[in-house]
């Protein structure tokens, strides 16, 4: 073989290797950028889920506080009315009946209020958790899309 043909063959091999390397580098870089974008998007979605969760939790706490305030106000008003009724009674027997009726209604009201607050807390918890549903699956999807 002549020196010219050997040189041409070596040049062609070097150019082919350089083109193959450049193509592999380009493909690898594009894949890395795609993965980076996928993880950035996943992180952004997580931040949005956390914000939505915090907002829902705040609203839930606000509704619970409002319910407790309303109950406390009503309880004080009922207590004052019961005290007036007991103090205005004409006999010990009548005072005892007023006090017994008040105690019974106060207990029933308290149990009902606990039930309401429990329902509100459960709803607030569900609402706060809702934005995070599917985040694990989103993570798996993100990892799988990057690996592909």
Backbone as JSON, one array per atom type, in Angstrom:
{
  "sequence": "XXXXXXXXXXXXXXXXXXXXXXXXXXXXXXXXXXXXXXXXXXXXXXXXXXXXXXXXXXXXXXXXXXXXXXXXXXXXXXXXXXXXXXXXXXXXXXXXXXXXXXXXXXXXXXXXXXXXXXXXXXXXXXXXXXXXXXXXXXXXXXXXXXXX",
  "N": [[0.83, -1.17, 0.0], [0.4, 2.22, -0.69], [1.91, 5.19, 0.64], [0.19, 7.38, 0.55], [-2.38, 6.31, 0.34], [-2.51, 5.01, 2.78], [-2.31, 7.15, 4.5], [-4.65, 8.51, 3.81], [-6.53, 6.62, 4.59], [-6.04, 6.54, 7.33], [-6.66, 9.16, 7.99], [-9.37, 9.2, 7.31], [-10.32, 7.31, 9.12], [-9.74, 8.62, 11.51], [-11.33, 10.92, 11.21], [-13.84, 9.71, 11.12], [-13.92, 8.56, 13.67], [-13.81, 10.9, 15.19], [-16.22, 12.16, 14.38], [-18.05, 10.25, 15.28], [-17.5, 10.32, 18.02], [-18.18, 12.99, 18.56], [-20.91, 12.93, 17.96], [-21.77, 11.1, 19.89], [-21.13, 12.54, 22.19], [-22.83, 14.75, 21.84], [-25.34, 13.45, 21.93], [-25.23, 12.4, 24.53], [-25.06, 14.78, 26.01], [-27.5, 16.02, 25.33], [-29.25, 14.15, 26.46], [-28.53, 14.39, 29.15], [-29.28, 17.06, 29.63], [-32.01, 16.82, 29.2], [-32.68, 15.15, 31.34], [-31.95, 16.85, 33.45], [-33.79, 18.93, 33.09], [-36.13, 17.47, 33.58], [-35.86, 16.84, 36.31], [-35.76, 19.38, 37.42], [-38.32, 20.29, 36.8], [-39.79, 18.43, 38.28], [-39.0, 19.15, 40.89], [-40.06, 21.75, 40.95], [-42.78, 21.17, 40.77], [-43.07, 19.8, 43.18], [-42.62, 21.9, 44.98], [-44.83, 23.51, 44.4], [-46.84, 21.75, 45.23], [-46.29, 21.64, 47.96], [-46.83, 24.28, 48.68], [-49.57, 24.44, 48.07], [-50.48, 22.55, 49.89], [-49.79, 23.74, 52.34], [-51.42, 25.99, 52.22], [-53.97, 24.8, 52.25], [-53.84, 23.61, 54.78], [-53.65, 25.87, 56.4], [-56.18, 27.04, 55.92], [-57.77, 25.03, 56.99], [-57.02, 25.08, 59.71], [-57.86, 27.62, 60.29], [-60.66, 27.35, 60.01], [-61.16, 25.52, 62.07], [-60.36, 27.03, 64.3], [-62.25, 29.09, 64.13], [-64.6, 27.66, 64.62], [-64.13, 26.77, 67.23], [-64.02, 29.24, 68.55], [-66.66, 30.17, 68.13], [-68.09, 28.18, 69.5], [-67.07, 28.53, 72.1], [-67.93, 31.13, 72.7], [-70.74, 30.79, 72.6], [-71.0, 28.91, 74.63], [-70.24, 30.37, 76.9], [-72.27, 32.28, 76.95], [-74.49, 30.57, 77.37], [-73.8, 29.58, 79.86], [-73.9, 31.87, 81.47], [-76.63, 32.46, 81.23], [-77.69, 30.17, 82.45], [-76.68, 30.46, 85.03], [-78.01, 32.79, 85.83], [-80.62, 31.78, 85.82], [-80.46, 29.83, 87.82], [-79.82, 31.43, 90.02], [-82.1, 32.96, 90.15], [-84.03, 31.22, 90.92], [-86.8, 29.86, 92.83], [-86.69, 27.98, 94.75], [-84.66, 25.47, 96.35], [-84.89, 23.02, 95.15], [-85.85, 23.73, 92.59], [-83.62, 25.21, 91.69], [-81.73, 23.16, 91.64], [-82.81, 21.58, 89.6], [-82.6, 23.36, 87.39], [-79.8, 23.55, 87.3], [-79.1, 20.89, 86.79], [-80.33, 20.45, 84.29], [-78.88, 22.31, 82.8], [-76.26, 21.25, 83.03], [-76.57, 18.81, 81.68], [-77.27, 19.67, 79.08], [-74.99, 21.17, 78.49], [-72.99, 19.2, 78.47], [-73.87, 17.58, 76.32], [-73.69, 19.43, 74.26], [-70.94, 19.89, 74.32], [-69.9, 17.36, 73.56], [-70.98, 17.17, 70.99], [-69.65, 19.31, 69.83], [-66.98, 18.46, 69.98], [-67.13, 16.38, 68.14], [-67.66, 17.83, 65.77], [-65.28, 19.32, 65.57], [-63.44, 17.28, 65.31], [-64.24, 16.23, 62.83], [-63.69, 18.47, 61.22], [-60.91, 18.62, 61.56], [-60.12, 16.19, 60.42], [-60.96, 16.58, 57.78], [-59.35, 18.79, 57.14], [-56.83, 17.63, 57.3], [-56.97, 15.72, 55.23], [-57.31, 17.46, 53.05], [-54.91, 18.84, 53.18], [-53.08, 16.87, 52.63], [-53.75, 16.07, 50.09], [-52.48, 17.51, 47.84], [-50.03, 16.19, 47.73], [-50.5, 13.67, 46.86], [-49.67, 11.27, 44.52], [-47.1, 12.22, 44.1], [-44.98, 10.48, 44.59], [-45.31, 8.63, 42.54], [-44.88, 10.39, 40.45], [-42.19, 10.94, 40.85], [-41.06, 8.41, 40.28], [-41.82, 8.2, 37.62], [-40.36, 10.32, 36.56], [-37.7, 9.53, 37.02], [-37.67, 7.18, 35.49], [-38.12, 8.25, 32.94], [-35.82, 9.68, 32.52], [-33.92, 7.71, 32.49], [-34.53, 6.4, 30.19]],
  "CA": [[0.0, 0.0, 0.0], [1.19, 3.43, -0.78], [1.82, 6.08, 1.8], [-0.97, 8.27, 0.37], [-3.58, 5.56, 0.7], [-2.44, 4.76, 4.22], [-2.61, 8.43, 5.13], [-6.08, 8.75, 3.58], [-7.26, 5.69, 5.42], [-5.86, 6.99, 8.72], [-7.43, 10.4, 8.11], [-10.79, 8.82, 7.28], [-10.6, 6.65, 10.39], [-9.72, 9.67, 12.54], [-12.52, 11.73, 11.02], [-14.99, 8.89, 11.51], [-13.89, 8.47, 15.13], [-14.15, 12.23, 15.68], [-17.65, 12.35, 14.15], [-18.76, 9.34, 16.19], [-17.32, 10.89, 19.37], [-18.98, 14.22, 18.64], [-22.31, 12.53, 17.99], [-22.01, 10.5, 21.2], [-21.1, 13.65, 23.15], [-24.06, 15.51, 21.64], [-26.44, 12.63, 22.43], [-25.1, 12.37, 25.99], [-25.38, 16.11, 26.53], [-28.94, 16.2, 25.19], [-29.89, 13.29, 27.46], [-28.28, 15.01, 30.46], [-30.13, 18.25, 29.73], [-33.39, 16.34, 29.34], [-32.79, 14.7, 32.73], [-31.91, 18.03, 34.31], [-35.1, 19.58, 32.96], [-37.14, 16.64, 34.24], [-35.7, 16.98, 37.76], [-36.16, 20.75, 37.78], [-39.79, 20.3, 36.74], [-40.26, 17.67, 39.44], [-38.8, 20.0, 42.06], [-41.04, 22.84, 40.89], [-44.09, 20.58, 41.1], [-43.06, 19.55, 44.62], [-42.78, 23.19, 45.66], [-46.23, 23.9, 44.24], [-47.63, 20.87, 46.09], [-46.07, 22.07, 49.35], [-47.55, 25.54, 48.85], [-51.0, 24.12, 48.11], [-50.72, 21.84, 51.15], [-49.74, 24.72, 53.43], [-52.62, 26.82, 52.1], [-55.1, 23.99, 52.73], [-53.69, 23.46, 56.24], [-54.01, 27.16, 56.99], [-57.63, 27.18, 55.87], [-58.32, 24.07, 57.94], [-56.79, 25.61, 61.05], [-58.73, 28.79, 60.42], [-62.03, 26.88, 60.24], [-61.2, 24.94, 63.41], [-60.32, 28.16, 65.26], [-63.54, 29.77, 64.06], [-65.57, 26.79, 65.28], [-63.84, 26.82, 68.67], [-64.43, 30.56, 69.02], [-68.12, 30.21, 68.17], [-68.53, 27.32, 70.59], [-66.72, 29.17, 73.39], [-68.84, 32.27, 72.9], [-72.07, 30.25, 72.92], [-70.9, 28.24, 75.93], [-70.24, 31.41, 77.94], [-73.63, 32.83, 76.99], [-75.34, 29.57, 78.01], [-73.41, 29.51, 81.27], [-74.45, 33.08, 82.12], [-78.08, 32.29, 81.31], [-77.97, 29.14, 83.46], [-76.4, 31.05, 86.35], [-79.13, 33.68, 86.14], [-81.79, 30.95, 86.12], [-80.25, 29.22, 89.14], [-79.9, 32.49, 91.04], [-83.47, 33.47, 90.21], [-84.97, 30.16, 91.28], [-87.58, 30.13, 94.04], [-86.44, 26.95, 95.75], [-83.45, 24.67, 96.13], [-85.28, 21.98, 94.19], [-85.89, 24.37, 91.27], [-82.22, 25.52, 91.36], [-81.1, 21.89, 91.3], [-83.32, 21.19, 88.27], [-81.95, 24.24, 86.4], [-78.39, 23.16, 87.21], [-79.04, 19.56, 86.16], [-80.63, 20.65, 82.87], [-77.74, 22.99, 82.19], [-75.13, 20.31, 82.96], [-76.87, 17.85, 80.64], [-77.17, 20.32, 77.76], [-73.59, 21.56, 78.28], [-72.25, 18.0, 78.1], [-74.28, 17.2, 74.97], [-73.11, 20.44, 73.37], [-69.5, 19.64, 74.29], [-69.67, 16.15, 72.76], [-71.27, 17.53, 69.59], [-68.57, 20.19, 69.37], [-65.81, 17.61, 69.74], [-67.37, 15.67, 66.89], [-67.48, 18.81, 64.69], [-63.86, 19.65, 65.46], [-62.8, 16.08, 64.77], [-64.55, 16.2, 61.39], [-62.94, 19.55, 60.58], [-59.49, 18.24, 61.56], [-59.96, 15.12, 59.43], [-61.07, 17.21, 56.45], [-58.15, 19.62, 56.93], [-55.71, 16.72, 57.05], [-57.13, 15.18, 53.87], [-57.07, 18.55, 52.1], [-53.48, 19.17, 53.23], [-52.33, 15.76, 52.03], [-54.16, 15.88, 48.69], [-51.5, 17.92, 46.83], [-48.88, 15.29, 47.68], [-50.87, 12.4, 46.23], [-49.09, 11.12, 43.19], [-45.73, 12.73, 43.98], [-44.07, 9.32, 44.5], [-45.41, 8.13, 41.17], [-44.23, 11.38, 39.59], [-40.75, 10.72, 40.99], [-40.72, 7.21, 39.53], [-41.94, 8.53, 36.2], [-39.24, 11.2, 36.22], [-36.48, 8.71, 36.97], [-37.75, 6.29, 34.34], [-37.99, 9.01, 31.69], [-34.42, 10.07, 32.36], [-33.14, 6.5, 32.17], [-34.89, 5.93, 28.84]],
  "C": [[0.87, 1.23, 0.0], [0.96, 4.29, 0.43], [0.6, 6.98, 1.71], [-2.24, 7.56, 0.77], [-3.62, 5.28, 2.19], [-2.81, 6.03, 4.97], [-4.09, 8.77, 4.99], [-6.93, 7.87, 4.48], [-7.19, 6.11, 6.9], [-6.67, 8.26, 8.96], [-8.92, 10.09, 8.16], [-11.19, 8.16, 8.6], [-10.66, 7.68, 11.51], [-10.96, 10.55, 12.43], [-13.78, 10.98, 11.46], [-15.07, 8.78, 13.03], [-14.29, 9.8, 15.75], [-15.64, 12.51, 15.53], [-18.48, 11.48, 15.11], [-18.68, 9.87, 17.62], [-18.15, 12.14, 19.56], [-20.47, 13.91, 18.72], [-22.66, 11.93, 19.35], [-22.03, 11.58, 22.28], [-22.38, 14.46, 23.06], [-25.26, 14.75, 22.21], [-26.41, 12.59, 23.96], [-25.48, 13.69, 26.62], [-26.88, 16.39, 26.44], [-29.7, 15.37, 26.23], [-29.72, 13.88, 28.86], [-29.15, 16.24, 30.66], [-31.6, 17.88, 29.9], [-33.63, 15.88, 30.78], [-32.8, 15.87, 33.69], [-33.26, 18.75, 34.28], [-36.2, 18.79, 33.68], [-37.06, 16.8, 35.76], [-36.06, 18.39, 38.23], [-37.68, 20.87, 37.79], [-40.38, 19.56, 37.93], [-40.13, 18.49, 40.71], [-39.79, 21.15, 42.1], [-42.42, 22.33, 41.27], [-44.18, 20.26, 42.6], [-43.26, 20.84, 45.41], [-44.23, 23.68, 45.56], [-47.14, 23.04, 45.12], [-47.5, 21.28, 47.55], [-46.82, 23.37, 49.63], [-49.05, 25.29, 48.95], [-51.36, 23.41, 49.42], [-50.74, 22.82, 52.32], [-50.97, 25.63, 53.4], [-53.84, 26.07, 52.63], [-55.03, 23.82, 54.25], [-54.07, 24.75, 56.95], [-55.52, 27.38, 57.01], [-58.31, 26.24, 56.87], [-58.18, 24.56, 59.38], [-57.69, 26.81, 61.3], [-60.18, 28.35, 60.71], [-62.18, 26.25, 61.62], [-61.22, 26.04, 64.47], [-61.66, 28.9, 65.29], [-64.61, 28.97, 64.8], [-65.37, 26.82, 66.8], [-64.28, 28.16, 69.26], [-65.96, 30.64, 69.15], [-68.66, 29.37, 69.32], [-68.26, 27.97, 71.95], [-67.65, 30.32, 73.71], [-70.23, 31.78, 73.31], [-72.06, 29.6, 74.29], [-70.93, 29.26, 77.08], [-71.64, 32.01, 78.08], [-74.59, 31.87, 77.68], [-75.05, 29.47, 79.51], [-73.96, 30.7, 82.06], [-75.96, 32.94, 82.28], [-78.45, 31.25, 82.37], [-77.73, 29.68, 84.86], [-77.53, 31.99, 86.76], [-80.37, 32.87, 86.53], [-81.66, 30.31, 87.5], [-80.4, 30.27, 90.23], [-81.32, 33.02, 91.19], [-84.49, 32.41, 90.61], [-85.61, 30.42, 92.64], [-87.34, 29.1, 95.13], [-85.15, 26.21, 95.41], [-83.74, 23.6, 95.08], [-85.27, 22.54, 92.76], [-84.46, 24.71, 90.81], [-81.49, 24.25, 90.92], [-81.54, 21.41, 89.91], [-82.68, 22.03, 87.17], [-80.49, 23.81, 86.19], [-78.23, 21.82, 86.5], [-79.31, 19.67, 84.66], [-79.46, 21.31, 82.14], [-76.56, 22.02, 82.02], [-75.35, 19.3, 81.82], [-76.7, 18.48, 79.25], [-75.73, 20.75, 77.47], [-72.76, 20.35, 77.85], [-72.59, 17.57, 76.68], [-73.69, 18.16, 73.93], [-71.6, 20.21, 73.21], [-69.17, 18.43, 73.41], [-69.92, 16.44, 71.28], [-70.15, 18.4, 69.02], [-67.28, 19.4, 69.11], [-65.94, 16.85, 68.44], [-67.14, 16.59, 65.69], [-65.99, 19.1, 64.48], [-63.07, 18.47, 64.9], [-63.02, 15.98, 63.27], [-63.77, 17.27, 60.64], [-61.45, 19.2, 60.5], [-59.22, 17.15, 60.53], [-60.0, 15.7, 58.01], [-59.83, 18.05, 56.14], [-56.94, 18.76, 56.62], [-55.78, 16.15, 55.64], [-56.81, 16.25, 52.83], [-55.58, 18.91, 52.04], [-52.64, 18.09, 52.54], [-52.59, 15.64, 50.52], [-53.12, 16.35, 47.66], [-50.3, 16.98, 46.69], [-49.21, 13.92, 47.08], [-50.24, 12.37, 44.84], [-47.67, 11.62, 43.06], [-44.72, 11.58, 43.9], [-44.1, 8.76, 43.09], [-44.75, 9.1, 40.2], [-42.71, 11.23, 39.65], [-40.32, 9.5, 40.17], [-40.8, 7.47, 38.04], [-40.78, 9.39, 35.74], [-37.96, 10.4, 36.07], [-36.5, 7.8, 35.75], [-37.59, 7.04, 33.02], [-36.55, 9.43, 31.44], [-33.56, 8.87, 31.95], [-33.38, 6.05, 30.74], [-34.07, 6.62, 27.77]]
}
